[in-house]
Amino acid sequence: MNIYLLRHGETDWNHVGRLQGHTDIPLNECGREQMGHVAEVLAGLSEQIDVIISSPLLRALESAEIVAARLAYAKENIMVEPMLIERCFGGGEGLTVSERNEKYPDGILPGKEPLEDLLSRARTVFEKVVTTYQDKENILLAGHGSILYAVVTAVTDGRIEYGGKKVTFDQGSIYRIRCADGILQLERYSEEETGFKEVIQIEK
């Protein structure tokens, strides 16, 4: 089984550095162009995407729809998974880094989803996807930076530290988790190499 992790394209809030979280901000034109490029990348793979699953937030769902259109995957067959929603950042949502630092100098954002809860949710949704679609070979998850990072941290049992530098979920980035014969392999799509490059391999 291959599980592709796709972060949504750019939004106006991404562009100016505002924290989004659960705030439902749509893609901007740059984000739509990014997803058009991602769609071409995915269309060029030797594997055909069998299932597309998206966060319910507009920026992820529209990203999934742009990819689906290029892959001739019916829009109505995109599965919306509530557990793929972005991490809630509470009082920090809508604020830039400088605004957050000024308003919350201690760095504590009231109402922010605890990391432990985020990682638990990430593991649960990953296991749900694997179990529900165990007869499928290639699954695409369209989501957000924090939840996708948490998925990677959870499935690697912490070997990829949440918030570390080993992986970076930029807008439009694609990672692939390959699961076969008791081996889990995490790979990142590289534009330079026009293919996937291994990040870590784990015997499960």
C-alpha atoms as one frame of an Amber mdcrd trajectory, in Angstrom:
protein
   0.000   0.000   0.000   1.168   3.521  -0.862  -0.300   6.448   1.048   0.404
   9.865  -0.457   0.339  12.870   1.869  -0.452  16.151   0.122  -0.484  19.542
   1.787  -2.980  21.983   0.282  -1.930  24.914  -1.893  -1.355  28.491  -0.805
  -4.069  30.728   0.651  -4.032  34.478   1.215  -3.377  33.823   4.900  -0.428
  31.556   4.048   0.925  34.329   1.853   1.019  36.864   4.694   1.898  34.340
   7.417  -1.380  34.206   9.323  -2.043  31.073  11.349  -5.077  29.267   9.924
  -5.910  26.184  11.966  -9.653  25.554  11.814 -10.345  28.909  10.139 -11.736
  28.005   6.717  -9.683  29.982   4.182  -9.900  29.065   0.450  -6.991  28.685
  -1.949  -5.725  31.755  -3.781  -4.663  31.759  -7.427  -1.100  30.791  -6.546
  -2.470  27.854  -4.545  -4.582  26.706  -7.467  -1.547  26.868  -9.761   0.468
  24.856  -7.229  -2.226  22.192  -7.185  -2.316  22.136 -10.966   1.387  21.300
 -10.916   0.895  18.676  -8.204  -1.882  17.133 -10.277   0.510  16.788 -13.229
   3.100  15.133 -10.985   0.570  12.632  -9.654  -0.783  11.984 -13.155   2.745
  11.067 -14.253   3.179   8.339 -11.650   3.144   4.736 -12.722   0.637   4.047
  -9.939  -3.000   5.063 -10.327  -4.597   6.745  -7.308  -7.440   4.517  -6.104
  -8.882   6.676  -3.319  -8.725  10.403  -2.541  -9.477  11.448   1.035  -9.613
  15.079   2.150  -9.875  17.258   5.203 -13.253  19.042   5.306 -11.638  22.499
   5.131 -11.951  24.384   1.828  -8.240  24.752   1.123  -7.682  20.999   1.334
 -10.904  19.995  -0.375 -10.335  22.312  -3.325  -6.781  20.962  -3.607  -8.195
  17.429  -3.711 -10.728  18.445  -6.344  -8.076  19.992  -8.610  -6.008  16.807
  -8.416  -9.076  14.621  -8.917 -10.071  16.498 -12.076  -6.648  15.877 -13.650
  -6.718  12.197 -12.664 -10.251  11.706 -14.052 -11.341  10.796 -10.531 -14.978
  11.674  -9.902 -15.336  14.669  -7.598 -18.252  13.050  -5.790 -16.007  10.086
  -4.892 -13.636  12.223  -2.815 -14.036  11.035   0.760 -14.168  13.774   3.412
 -12.538  12.708   6.667 -13.182  15.009   9.665 -10.128  13.676  11.526  -7.872
  15.129   8.798  -8.849  18.668   9.825  -5.941  20.924  10.720  -4.762  21.378
  14.295  -6.797  24.001  16.146  -4.630  26.946  17.198  -7.277  28.648  19.308
  -6.523  32.282  20.040  -3.577  32.259  17.661  -5.694  31.811  14.541  -5.688
  34.803  12.233  -2.502  36.229  13.736   0.963  36.585  12.223   4.068  35.519
  14.148   4.722  39.071  15.381   1.078  39.514  16.388   1.121  36.225  18.292
   4.353  37.143  20.047   2.873  40.465  21.088  -0.461  39.068  22.240   0.885
  35.845  23.792   4.505  36.546  24.824   4.608  33.284  26.793   3.891  31.363
  23.584   0.801  29.701  25.048  -2.177  29.939  22.669  -5.468  29.486  24.545
  -7.618  26.767  22.992  -4.761  25.192  21.010  -5.127  21.441  20.480  -2.575
  19.698  22.723   0.211  17.899  20.856  -0.652  14.612  22.566  -4.228  14.851
  21.248  -3.017  15.780  17.765  -0.658  12.794  17.584  -3.377  10.452  18.877
  -5.798  11.745  16.247  -3.163  11.363  13.535  -2.464   7.741  14.460  -6.189
   6.981  14.642  -6.952   8.443  11.220  -3.969   6.666   9.630  -5.049   3.317
  11.075  -8.634   3.992   9.989  -7.524   4.646   6.408  -5.310   1.535   6.290
  -8.086  -0.658   7.688 -10.941   0.803   5.657  -9.067   0.688   2.349  -6.918
  -2.380   2.872  -7.901  -3.656  -0.584  -6.569  -0.482  -2.266  -2.982   0.079
  -3.335  -2.682   3.869  -3.706  -4.404   6.358  -1.419  -4.076  10.149  -1.418
  -4.671  12.173   1.751  -5.168  15.918   1.163  -4.609  17.788   4.384  -2.624
  20.386   6.289   0.887  20.894   7.592   0.351  20.085  11.260  -1.917  17.056
  10.895   0.212  15.540   8.128   3.363  16.128  10.155   1.627  14.442  13.075
   0.759  11.454  10.863   4.430  11.084   9.945   5.493  11.382  13.589   2.877
   8.856  14.710   3.529   6.200  12.053   7.309   6.409  12.551   6.823   5.993
  16.320   8.481   9.349  16.926  11.583   8.705  14.833  10.491  11.718  12.801
  10.105  14.266  15.590   7.079  16.543  15.309   8.224  20.015  14.305  11.748
  18.851  13.494  13.673  19.593  10.309  13.733  16.096   8.830  10.501  16.695
   6.890   8.902  19.961   5.797   5.314  20.227   4.617   5.417  23.259   2.344
   2.301  24.118   0.377   1.910  21.558  -2.382   4.539  19.169  -1.008   4.022
  15.432  -1.484   5.240  12.603   0.732   4.641   8.898   0.226   4.386   6.224
   2.889   5.055   2.780   1.464   3.934  -0.192   3.548   5.003  -3.670   2.463
   6.347  -6.862   4.070   6.642  -5.306   7.524   8.672  -2.350   6.230   7.468
   1.251   6.360   9.280   3.636   4.055   8.765   7.415   4.044   9.687   9.250
   0.838   9.458  12.860  -0.332   8.821  13.928  -3.913  11.830  15.819  -5.258
  11.482  18.223  -8.176  15.213  18.034  -8.837  15.142  14.254  -9.130  11.615
  14.169 -10.580  10.807  11.283  -8.294  10.537  10.171  -4.679  13.581  10.185
  -2.408  13.745   8.077   0.748  13.633   9.930   4.061  13.509   6.993   6.475
  12.858   3.242   6.442  11.525   1.408   9.496  10.955  -2.247  10.194   7.542
  -2.440  11.879
